Amino acid sequence: MLVLPLLAGCGPGDQGGAGADWRTAKAQPGVVPAYSQRPGDPGRGYDALLNRASDTCGLPYRAYAEAALPSGGKARADPGPQFPGRTGRNARLPYPLTAHQTDSGVELVTTNCLACHAASLDGQLIMGLGNAFLDMTQDPLLAVVSTAARVTAPAERAQWQRWADRVAVLSSYMMTDTVGVNSAGNLTLALMAHRDPKKLAWSARPLLEPPPQRPLPVAVPPWWNLRKKHALFYSAQGRGDQARHLMLAAATCTDSLAQAQALDAWFVDVRAYLATLAPPKYPYAIDQTQAARGEALFESHCKGCHGTYGEDWRYPNRVLALSEVGTDPALARAGYSDEDRFRAWFAQSFYGELSQITPALGYLAPPLDGVWATAPYLHNDAVPTLAALLEPAARPTWWRPRRSAEGQGVYDRDALGWAYETLPAGKSAAMSWDERNRLYDTTGKGYGNGGHRFGDRLSAADRRALIEYLKTL
């Protein structure tokens, strides 16, 4: 199936609409100011997230049923883990898929936001947890073409052809080099390049120079931190109204101003729901004595960038310059220097009426709520565990996650992250495409694991205590 995700790198700074208008907000050096947000209904937003389709291109349901269900769909297949509140056809589909009825009466199965923004960890399905094992290394067009023979009715064939034509244009911008990292940002730029900014009409031929066909790697950050952040995305470029930014990446087949306005009407509610999410609690034992010692270390070494926690939490919304944080600079540099044409497109468009793109030459230090669950780490997923993040010398150059007998990732409760194998060489030494695609090679462009060397200031005992505290957030 084609994954056309909603990327929410960062998110709403407040829930009630307080803050400055983006046109007049004044920034402090290195600090992202708050912006006003339109109020929405979190309950309606939750229902919409589970049951409404933001992407109106997809596979006709009858073809899906023939391929996925026994006896041509007459017997119900187990859809797997579900979130409560899925209704109708959606209750019988896997949670990353949504049913959609077109104006012509054709029922489609489309990919939804949860393909990227929900995942299981040790058997628990968690809303808002980035999918660290999503495979975007495969050409999505191959999956689309493989369904062609199942679609014969004229109305269904027309919908399938629209989907296939769109994927044929976009697939080159979506394929990542490694399983787990995400290309939704690059996909969004491709959508801009192929769409008129005023009318949003689709063009099969690019109307401005498209983005690179080799996307830079991006980690999917947790949704539950949206309520603390004043800007979207890692380099804080998404300023102003978050709903407009969030819906743009979901607008693969939003080809008119009227369609964008209809989507906007309920994405305000989705944003409101995301701002209410709480992080999952660490489900295992915590050494409270060590955690208390770690909290003191956090107060003295980490809170200036990552904020404080508890009922009276404070988050500084601080952007660190590349020279200060030292992490792989490719993503920030591309957004800051190479994408003027996309900023101009955005400013002319419906999406830019309430928002703007203002990238920083650096990265926004994230809140650490639920950080225990969000491996791998850094903006590009280059470091498999928090223990390795806090001890730069221990970070592997080439690694791959270990898999259980069922093929799932194995969570490391001591190091906080994904158990991994350190490998002697990179992708060039892989013996198969599957092995190559599951191998993380930190020597590739944008895949570097350097920087964030603040753990060098700590002893091994201090790092262990700090990790124990991070389990409590």
N, C-alpha and C positions, 0 to 999 in steps of 0.2 A: 504494500500500500504506500501511496505517496504521503510523506509527512510534510505538512505545510503548517509549521507551528506558530504560536503566538509567543514572541520573545519578550520577556519582561525582565530585563537585566537588573533594574532597580525599580523604584515605584513611588507611590503616593507619599507625600510628606505629612499629610494630615488627613483626617476623615471628615472634618466638618466644614472645609472650605476656607479656613483661615489662611492668611499669607498674602503675598503681594501678587499683583498682576505681572506676568512675565515681561511685559513691555517696560515696566517701571521698577522692577525689583533691582536693588543694588547689591552687588556681590562684595563680600569681604575677600581679601586675597586667600585663595585656596579653600574657600568655603562656599558651598552651593546654597543660595537663599531659598526660602520657602515660597511656593506659588499657590494661589488659590485653586481649589478643585471644585468642580460641580458636585452637588450632593446626589447620592443615589441610594437605592434600596438594596442592602446586602442580601436579603432573602430572595428577592427577584434575581439578583446577580448570580447567586448559587444555582438557582433553578435554570437560568439561561446557560450557565457554563456547562451544566450537565445535559441539557435537553435541546438547546438551540444550536443551529449550525452557523458559524461565522464564515466558513468556506462553502460556497454554493456550487463548486465543481466536485464531482466524485463518480463512483462506480454505481450504475443502476443496481437497486437492491436485488432484483431477480438474479442477476449475474453473480452478485456476492453470495447469495444463498446457495446457488448451484456449486460454487467453489468451496464454501466454508461449512455448509450444513449437510448432514447425511440426507439421502433420499430427496434431493432437490429442495431442501428446506422444510420438508414435512415433519422431520424430527428436530427438536431443538438442541443445538449444541450448547455446551457449557460455556458461557461468555467469560468465565474466570472471575477474579475479584472485581467487586463493584463498589461504587460510592452510593450511599442511601439517597434516594430522590430521583434516580433514573426512572423514567416512565415510558409506557408504550413500547414501541419498537426499540428504543434506546436501552431498556432494561434487559433486552435479549442480545445486545451487541457488546463487544468488549469496550471497556470504558474510554479508550482513545478514539472511538468511532461514534458518529452521530448520524441519525437518519434525517433526511431533508426532503421535503416535497417541493418540486419546482412548480412554476406557474403553469407549465404545460401538463402537470399531473404525474410526472415521472418521480418515483421515489428513489433517492440516491443514498449511498453510504459515503460519508465524508470524514476526513480526519479532523479532530478537534484539538484544542489547546493542551489537553491532558496527555497527549502523546509525548510531549516534552516536559510537562510541568506536573507530573505525578509519577510515583514509582513505589515499588515495594522494598522494604528493608527488613531483613530477618522475618519475613512473613507478614509484615504489616504494610498495608497500602496507605500511603501518606499523600494527602493533597498538598500540592505546592512544592514537593521535593523534586528537584531536577532529575531527569532520567539519565543516570550516568552510564547506561549501557545501550542507549538508542543507537542503532546502526544507520548512519547516513553515508556510509562509504559506497553503497550500491547505487547503480543508476536507476532512479525511480521509473524511468520510461519503460524499462524492460518489464516491470511488474504491470504497468498499465497495458502494454501491448499484449501481454500474455492473456488478458481477459477478453480480447477483441472477439474471439469466436463465440463467446457466450452472449453477445449483445446483438440481436437481430431485429427486434421490433423498431420501426422507423423513429418513433419519438425517443426511445431509449438510446438508439444509435446516435442520434443528434447530440444528446447529452454526453454520451461517452466520447464522441469526437471532440466536443468542446474541451472536455477534461484532457484528452490525449494531446490536443494541440497546445494547450497551456503548459503541460508537463514537458513537451518536446522543446519548448523555448526555455523553460526554467531549470531543467534538470542539470545543465552544465554548471550552474551557479550553486548547486546544492550539495554536491558530493564532497564529503570531507575525507581527510587522509587517514583518520583514526576513528574507531568506534568510540562513542561517548561524547565527543565534542560536537558542537552544533553549528549549523550554517544559516540560521534564521536571519541573522543580520545581513548577510550577503544576499539572501533571497529577497529581503525587503528592498535593497538597492536595485536589484534586477527588476522588481516590480515597478519601481520609479522610472527606470530607464525605458520601460516598454509601455508607459502610460502617460497620456496627456495630463499635465498638472491641473488644468482648469476643469475639464469635463470628466477626467478619470477614464476616458475611453481607452481600451486596450489596443495595442499595436503589436503585431507579430514581429515587426522590425523595430529595433531600438530607436528611440527618438533622441537619446543622448548617449554618450559613451557609457556602456554598461560596466559593472564592477568586474574584478578579475574572476576567471572561471575556477580558480583554486582558492576557496575561501580560507580565511584565517580561522584558527580554532577558537571557539568560544564555549565556556562552561555555562550551564543553565543554573542560575542562582535560585535560591529558595524564594517562593512567593511570600512567605510569612514575614519577611523583612520589608515589604513594600510600605507598611505604615510608617516606617521611620525615615525613609529616604525622600529627598527633595528632587531627585532627578532619576531618569531612566538610563540604564545601560552603564557599562563599566567605566567609560570615560566621561560620564555625567552629561552626555550631549542632549538627552531628552528632557528639555525644560518646558514648563508651562503645564497645560492640561494633559494629565497622564492617559486618560481614556483615548484621546486621539492618537497618541503614540502607540498604545497597546493594540489598537484595532488595525493599524497600518500593516503590521506583519501578518495579520489574519485575513488580509483583503486580497487574496490571490485571485479571486474571481469577482471582486467588487468593481464593476466596470462603468458605473455611472454615479453622478452626484446623488441621485435619489437613493441608490442602494447604500452609499456611504452614510447618508443621513439616517436611514433606517437602522443600520448597524450601530451607529453612534448612540441612538436612543436607548439601546440596552447595554452597550458597553460601559456606560456611566454606572450602571448597576453592578456590572462585573467588577469594575475598579473598586466600588464601595465594598463588595464582598471580600476582595483580595486584601483590603486594608484591615479586615477583622481577623485574618488568620493568625493563629498562635503556633509557635514552633512545637514539634513533638518533644516530649520529655524523654530523657535518657532512660531506657527501660532496665538497666542493669545496676549492679551495686556500685556505690560511690564511696570512696574513703573520705569521709567528711573532714577529718583532721588535715589530710593532705590538701583537700579542696580549699579549706580556709587559708592555708599557707599560700596556695596558688592564687587565691583572690588578692592577697596583699601584693604578690608579684605582678598581677595584672594591673592593679591600681597604679603601681609605680612605673610600669614599662609599656602598657598597651592602651590604656583608656584615652590617651590624647588623640588617637586615631579612631579607635573602635568604640568609644563611648563607655557608659556605665549601664548597669542592669538592675532589675528589680522594679518595684513600683514607681520609684522616682528616677527612672532611666533617663539618660541624656545621650544623644547621638550627635556628633559634631558635623556630619555631612562634609567631611574634609577630603579634598582632592590632594593626593600626593604627587609631586612632580616625578617624572621618570628618573631623574637623577637621585631623588630621595628614596623611592621605593625599590628601584633597580630591577623590577620584573620585566619580562619580555616586552619590548616597546612597540612591536609591529602593529598591534591593534590600535593603540592610542595614536601613533603617528599617521596611520592610514586615515583615521577619522578626522584628525586635526589638519592634515596637509593635503590629502589627496581627493577630498570629496566635496569641493566647493560646488560642483554642479548639482549634487544631490541636495545640499542645503538650499540652493536656489529653487530647485523643484519643490521642495517641501514648503518653502515660504510662499509660493504661488498657489498652493493647493488648499483644498478643504481642510486637510490635517493641520496646516500652518495657520489657520484662522485663530486658534486658541493656544498654539504651541510654537516652539522653535527648536532648531537643532543648534546647540552651542557646545561643541566638544572641547574638552580640556586636554592639554598635552601631559597627561598623567592618568592616574586611576583613583576612583573613589574608594576609600577604605570602607569595607562593608561592615554593617552590624554583625555580631557573631551569635545571635540567637539561634539555637538549634545547630550550631556549627558542627557538632559531633556527627550529624547525619549527612553532611553535605559534601563528602569526598567525591572525587579528587579536588585538590585545592589550587588556588590562584585562578586568574580570569580565564586561563586556557586549559585547566584540568591537568597541569603538568606534574603535580606532586600527589602521590596516592594517599598519604596519611598526614595527620597533623603532627605526628612525631617527626616525620621527615621534613615538614615545613619548618619546624622549630629548630632543626639541626641540619643546616644547609649541606654540610659535608656528607650527610648520609643520604641525600636525594639520589635516586637512581637515574642514570642517563638513558638507559633503555629498560623498559619494564612492561609487564602485562598483568592484569588482574588474575588472581587465581579463581578457578571455577569449581563449584561443588559438583557432585555426581549428577545433579539435575541441571547443570549448566549455568547456575546462578553465581553471582559474585559472593565472596566470602568476607563477612565483616570482621575486622580486627578490633576487638574491644580494648586492647591495651594501647595500640598506636593510634586509635581513632581514625578509621578510614578503611580502604579496601586492601585486604591481604594481597600481596603481589609477589611476582617472581622477578628478580633482577636478571637481565639478559646480557650476554657478552658482546652483542652487536646489534645494529639497528635494522631498519626495514630492508636494506639491500641484502641482508643475509637470510631473510625469511624464506622458508621452503614452500610456502603456499600463499595464495591471496588471503585466505582466512587468517593465517598466522600473521601475515604482514599487517592486515587491517586492525587486528586486535593488539598490536604492539605499539606502545607509546615511545616515540623517538624524539627526545628533547633537543636534537641537533637540527630539526627542521625549522623552516621559517615560521615564526609565530608560536612555536612549540617549546620555547626555552623554559627551563625550570630555575633560572637564577633569580637573584633579588630577594627582597623581604628577609634580610639577614639579621633581623632583630633578635632572633633566638641565640645568636652567637654571644650575646651578652650574658647568657644564663648558663649555669652549671647543669650537668645531667640531672641532678636531684631537683633543681629548680624547674627544669622542663617537665619532669614527671609531675611535680605538684601543679604546675600551670595546666597541664592536660587534664588533671583530675578536676580542677575548677571549671574548665571549659565544658566538661560533661554536665555541669549544672545549669548552663545557660539555655 
